[in-house]
Amino acid sequence: MSRSARTTSEPVAPTAIRCDLGRLLEQRDMTLTQLSALVGVSVTNLSLLKNDHVRAIRYSTLEAICRALDCQPGDLLHYEEEPR
C-alpha cells in the first residue's frame, strides 16, 4: 500500500519511543489547543503525537514544540525498552 493510500484508521506499528507531551502540557498548565496555536500544528496531529500514534516527527515540528514548551527533545521523547 502506498503512503498516500494509508488511512488514519489504520493502526501504527508499535515503537519503543514514547512521547511525554501530556506530562509537559500538564506541568505548564497548557492545552493542546494552546500549543497548536503556538506551533502551527493541528490539535489532531498533536493529539496523535501525545498518544504515541505516530511513527515520525519533523525536526521543524519538534523544534517548534520545544521552543513553545521551553524544553529539550529528550524531555519530550524517551526510549522505553519493551518487556521481553
C-alpha positions, 0 to 999 in steps of 0.5 A: 500500500502506498503512503498516500493510500494509508488511512488514519484508521489504520493502526501504527506499528508499535515503537519503543519511543514514547512521547511525554507531551501530556506530562509537559502540557500538564506541568505548564498548565497548557492545552493542546489547543494552546500549543497548536496555536503556538506551533502551527500544528493541528490539535489532531496531529498533536493529539496523535503525537501525545498518544504515541500514534505516530511513527515520525516527527519533523525536526521543524515540528519538534523544534517548534514544540520545544521552543513553545514548551521551553524544553529539550527533545529528550524531555519530550521523547524517551526510549522505553525498552519493551518487556521481553 
